[in-house]
Amino acid sequence: MKTFLTVFFLFAAAVSFAQTKDFTIDLSESNVSIKPGESKQVTVSIVRSKYFAKEKATLGLQSALPQGITLTYEPKEGNFENSNALISVASDATPGTYNIVLSATLNTKRKGSILKVTVGTDQIAAK
């Protein structure tokens, strides 16, 4: 039992140490439904360890965007905690559900987070 506890605590310490030298990407929503002709905003948060506190972040994509869907970040680069991702769907976009991987690169490390985008069949009335 003593050996098991020792191994457990060593493993927990190693996991804790690994997490302190890292960062994560959190999304305000992991699933969005958008009608053709509509846009939605998702907040992208970068949670940094002390090791990455001063590193400039560059946001991007790890997956291709489906035809008719665009995504822009504000800001896209810099030392920030939160950025706004604006997802826009063209009026002629194909309805369906798409997994888009939003990514952040700090120093040379890149991580991603999946955003599930469902494009509906109803269109927004033209203004």
C-alpha positions in Angstrom: 0.0 0.0 0.0 2.9 2.3 0.8 4.4 1.8 -2.6 1.1 2.5 -4.3 0.7 5.8 -2.4 4.3 6.8 -3.2 3.7 6.1 -6.9 0.4 7.9 -6.8 1.9 11.1 -5.3 4.8 11.0 -7.7 2.4 10.8 -10.6 0.2 13.6 -9.3 3.3 15.8 -8.8 4.5 15.1 -12.3 1.1 15.9 -13.8 0.9 19.1 -11.7 4.4 20.1 -12.8 3.5 19.5 -16.5 0.3 21.6 -16.2 2.2 24.5 -14.7 4.3 25.0 -17.8 1.5 25.0 -20.3 -1.5 26.9 -21.6 -5.1 26.0 -22.5 -7.6 27.4 -25.0 -11.2 27.8 -23.7 -14.2 28.8 -25.8 -17.2 30.6 -24.4 -19.3 28.1 -26.4 -18.3 24.8 -27.9 -21.4 24.5 -30.1 -23.0 27.3 -32.2 -26.0 27.2 -34.5 -26.0 29.8 -37.3 -28.4 30.4 -40.1 -27.2 31.3 -43.6 -26.5 35.0 -43.8 -25.9 35.3 -40.0 -22.8 35.8 -37.8 -22.1 34.8 -34.3 -19.3 35.7 -31.9 -17.4 33.3 -29.6 -14.9 34.4 -27.0 -11.5 32.6 -27.1 -9.7 32.6 -23.8 -6.1 31.7 -23.4 -5.3 30.5 -19.8 -1.6 30.7 -19.4 0.8 29.3 -16.8 3.6 31.6 -15.5 5.9 30.0 -18.1 3.8 31.4 -21.0 2.6 34.6 -19.2 4.7 37.0 -21.4 4.5 35.0 -24.7 2.7 36.6 -27.7 -0.2 34.5 -28.9 -1.1 34.0 -32.5 -4.6 32.7 -33.2 -5.5 30.6 -36.3 -7.1 27.5 -37.5 -5.9 23.9 -37.5 -8.7 22.8 -39.9 -10.0 24.1 -43.2 -13.2 26.2 -43.2 -16.1 24.8 -45.1 -17.1 26.8 -48.2 -19.3 29.8 -47.2 -18.0 30.0 -43.6 -15.4 32.7 -42.6 -13.8 33.3 -39.2 -11.9 36.3 -38.0 -10.2 37.1 -34.7 -10.0 40.4 -32.9 -7.3 40.6 -31.8 -5.5 37.9 -33.7 -2.0 38.5 -32.3 -0.5 39.8 -29.1 -0.3 39.3 -25.4 -4.0 39.1 -24.5 -6.3 36.8 -22.4 -9.4 37.0 -24.5 -10.1 37.4 -28.2 -13.4 37.5 -30.1 -13.9 35.0 -33.0 -16.5 36.1 -35.4 -18.0 33.3 -37.4 -19.9 34.4 -40.5 -22.0 32.1 -42.8 -22.8 33.2 -46.4 -26.4 33.0 -47.5 -25.5 30.2 -49.9 -23.6 28.0 -47.4 -24.4 24.3 -47.3 -26.4 23.3 -44.3 -24.7 20.8 -42.0 -22.6 20.4 -38.9 -18.9 21.2 -39.1 -16.1 20.8 -36.6 -13.6 23.7 -36.8 -10.4 23.6 -34.8 -9.5 27.0 -33.5 -5.8 27.2 -32.5 -3.3 29.3 -30.6 0.4 29.3 -30.9 2.6 30.6 -28.1 6.3 30.5 -28.5 6.6 27.3 -30.6 3.7 25.4 -28.9 0.4 25.1 -30.7 -2.9 23.9 -29.2 -6.4 23.7 -30.5 -10.0 23.6 -29.3 -12.9 22.3 -31.3 -15.9 24.5 -32.2 -18.9 22.6 -33.6 -20.8 24.9 -36.0 -24.2 23.9 -37.2 -25.4 25.7 -40.3 -29.2 25.7 -40.4 -31.5 25.5 -43.4 -33.4 28.8 -42.7 -32.0 31.9 -44.2 -32.0 35.4 -42.6 -34.2 37.7 -44.6 -32.3 40.1 -46.8 -32.3 43.7 -45.5 
